Structures are given as C-alpha cells and as structure tokens.
Amino acid sequence: MKRRDHLIAFLLHHFWLLYPAVILFSGAELIAGAALMAGLLTRVAALVSVGFSIVLMLMFGWQGATCIDEWTMAACNLAMGATLVLAGGGAYSLDNVLLKRNPGSADRAWFRWLSGSLPLPLTDTAFRNLGVSVLTAVLAFNIGTYSPPADRNATLRLTDVNGRSFSLKLAAADENSRVPGRQAVAAMIA
C-alpha cells in the first residue's frame, strides 16, 4: 500500500479528523481563489494555489479514470498558479488599486514580491532563469505524478530563446510508483 493510501485510509477511519480537514482545506481554497479572482496579493495567492495543486496531485496521482478529473484540474492549476507567480496580476487587480492609493509601495521589495501589480525586482537574465526553472519544475512534477516513464529513463529537452538547451531526466524507482518522492527526478542543465 502506498503512503498516500495510508493517509487517506487513516482519515477515513478517523472521520472526526477528516471532516475538519476537508472544511479547512476547502475554506483555504476558497480564500485563495477569491484573492486570485480579485487580484489581491496575487503572487501569494498563486503560490498558495500551487501548494494546493501539489498536495492534490500527490494525494490522487494518476489513478486512471477513477480520479482523472482531480489530477487534471490540479495539473492545470499548478501551471496557471506558477504562471501567475511569475507574471502577477493584471491592470484591473486590487493590487493596482492599492498601488495607486499608496504609490510609495512601489519602492518596497516585499510589495513587488507579494502583490502582482509590478514586475519582480530581477534582471532580465535572472527572470528568464527563474521562468525556465519554474517551467522545468512544473513539467517534471506533472510528468512525475502522471506515470513512470515507459522506458524507465526518459529525457525531456527544452531550448530557450537564446539557444541554450536544458535536459530533464526522469527515472522511475519502481514500476508502481507515480509519486515524485519515489522517483529520482533530476534536472540537468546541458
């Protein structure tokens, strides 16, 4: 039995823990989703959403048709949340309203990192490297939780706009494993 199966079985046998956990998780998802829709502290809300996606993908993994909707929604939400962490909120976000009311916030690094109305305080090269790293992590996690590579040693190759190549090597630890914690996932820059 897999580790996540033990957790789910434990919660099902201890309903008094399952019920408040579901209520708290759902409430936190609702708050993070509302903050994302309003554009309030966009990057923080997106990071929380990424965390929820990772938890859901680890819990459900790829279990075929029985949990296809949970895994696919979490996989899409992971990619969208990662994009919002990098890009921030739009022109009509509450982050921009806060910035217009207090223009001095633009000089504070914490405001740039937590909200989404201003670009991250990074150089172009650092931002590109962060973007490629986030893309690589999202792809590795999605591929790793979907299924083990069929040939047990798969390589994903990416090339950035400057022609630099990145290789992502995946190797499954055992045939039944679909959780990255049980797979050796290593990103190697060529």
C-alpha positions in Angstrom: 0.0 0.0 0.0 1.3 3.4 -0.9 2.0 6.1 1.7 -0.9 8.3 0.4 -3.2 5.4 0.7 -2.3 5.1 4.4 -3.1 8.8 4.9 -6.4 8.5 3.2 -7.3 5.3 5.0 -6.3 6.8 8.3 -8.6 9.9 7.7 -11.5 7.7 6.6 -11.2 5.7 9.8 -11.0 8.8 11.9 -13.8 10.8 10.5 -13.6 13.4 13.3 -10.3 14.4 11.7 -11.4 14.1 8.1 -14.4 16.5 8.3 -12.5 19.5 9.8 -9.6 18.8 7.4 -11.9 19.0 4.4 -13.6 22.1 5.7 -10.3 23.9 6.4 -8.8 22.8 3.0 -12.0 23.9 1.2 -12.1 27.2 3.0 -8.4 27.9 2.3 -9.0 27.1 -1.4 -12.0 29.5 -1.4 -10.0 32.3 0.1 -7.0 31.8 -2.3 -9.4 31.6 -5.3 -11.2 34.7 -4.3 -7.9 36.6 -3.9 -6.8 35.4 -7.3 -10.0 36.5 -8.9 -9.8 39.9 -7.3 -6.1 40.2 -7.9 -5.3 40.8 -4.2 -1.8 39.8 -3.2 -1.8 37.9 -6.5 1.6 36.2 -6.1 0.9 35.0 -2.6 -2.5 33.6 -3.6 -1.0 32.0 -6.7 1.8 30.4 -4.5 -0.9 29.0 -2.1 -2.8 27.7 -5.1 0.4 26.0 -6.4 0.7 24.4 -2.9 -2.8 23.1 -3.0 -2.2 21.6 -6.5 0.9 19.8 -5.4 -0.9 18.3 -2.4 -3.8 17.2 -4.6 -1.5 15.7 -7.2 0.4 13.8 -4.6 -2.8 12.5 -3.0 -4.5 11.4 -6.2 -1.7 10.8 -8.5 -2.7 9.3 -11.8 -5.3 6.6 -10.9 -6.8 6.2 -14.3 -10.5 7.0 -14.9 -11.3 7.0 -11.1 -9.5 10.3 -10.4 -8.9 11.8 -13.8 -10.7 15.0 -13.0 -8.9 15.7 -9.8 -5.4 15.1 -11.2 -6.1 17.1 -14.5 -7.6 20.0 -12.6 -4.6 20.1 -10.2 -2.1 19.8 -13.1 -3.7 22.7 -14.9 -4.0 24.7 -11.7 -0.3 24.1 -11.0 0.7 25.5 -14.4 -1.7 28.5 -14.0 -0.5 29.3 -10.5 3.1 29.1 -11.5 2.4 31.5 -14.3 0.7 33.9 -12.0 3.5 33.8 -9.5 5.8 35.0 -12.3 3.5 37.4 -14.1 1.5 38.9 -11.3 -2.0 40.4 -11.5 -3.4 42.4 -14.4 -4.2 46.1 -14.9 -7.6 45.8 -13.1 -6.4 43.9 -10.0 -6.8 45.1 -6.4 -3.0 45.1 -6.2 -3.0 48.0 -8.7 -5.7 49.8 -6.6 -3.5 49.5 -3.6 -0.5 50.8 -5.6 -2.5 53.8 -6.8 -3.6 54.7 -3.3 -0.1 54.3 -1.9 2.5 55.0 -4.6 5.3 54.6 -2.1 4.6 50.8 -2.1 6.3 50.6 -5.5 9.7 51.2 -3.7 9.2 48.3 -1.3 10.6 44.9 -2.4 8.1 43.0 -0.3 5.2 44.6 -2.2 6.7 43.6 -5.6 7.1 40.0 -4.4 3.8 39.6 -2.6 1.4 41.5 -4.9 1.3 41.3 -8.7 1.0 44.8 -9.9 4.7 45.4 -10.6 7.4 43.3 -12.2 9.6 41.2 -9.9 12.8 43.1 -8.9 15.0 40.9 -11.0 17.3 41.4 -14.0 16.1 40.1 -17.4 18.6 37.2 -17.2 17.5 36.3 -13.6 13.8 36.5 -14.5 14.4 34.3 -17.6 16.3 31.7 -15.5 13.6 31.8 -12.9 11.0 31.2 -15.6 12.9 28.3 -17.1 13.4 26.8 -13.6 9.7 27.1 -12.8 8.7 25.6 -16.2 11.1 22.7 -15.7 9.8 22.1 -12.2 6.1 22.2 -13.3 6.9 19.8 -16.2 8.9 17.4 -14.0 6.2 17.4 -11.4 3.3 16.8 -13.9 5.2 14.1 -15.7 6.4 12.5 -12.5 2.9 12.3 -11.0 1.3 11.2 -14.2 3.2 7.9 -14.7 6.7 6.5 -14.6 8.5 6.7 -18.0 7.7 3.7 -20.2 11.4 3.1 -20.9 12.4 3.8 -17.3 14.8 6.6 -18.5 13.0 9.4 -20.3 14.6 12.7 -21.2 12.8 15.9 -21.9 14.8 18.5 -23.8 14.0 22.3 -23.8 15.7 25.1 -25.6 15.3 28.7 -24.5 15.2 31.8 -26.8 19.0 32.1 -26.7 19.5 28.6 -27.9 20.6 27.2 -24.5 19.5 23.6 -24.1 18.1 22.1 -20.9 17.6 18.4 -20.3 15.2 16.9 -17.7 16.0 13.3 -17.0 13.3 11.1 -15.3 13.9 7.6 -14.0 11.3 5.6 -12.1 12.3 3.9 -8.9 9.8 1.1 -9.2 7.0 0.1 -11.6 4.1 1.0 -9.4 5.5 4.4 -8.3 3.8 7.6 -9.5 4.8 9.9 -6.8 7.9 12.1 -7.3 9.1 11.3 -3.8 9.5 7.7 -5.0 11.1 8.6 -8.3 14.6 10.0 -8.9 13.8 13.3 -10.7 16.9 15.3 -11.6 17.1 18.4 -13.7 20.4 18.7 -15.5 21.5 21.8 -17.5 23.5 20.7 -20.5 
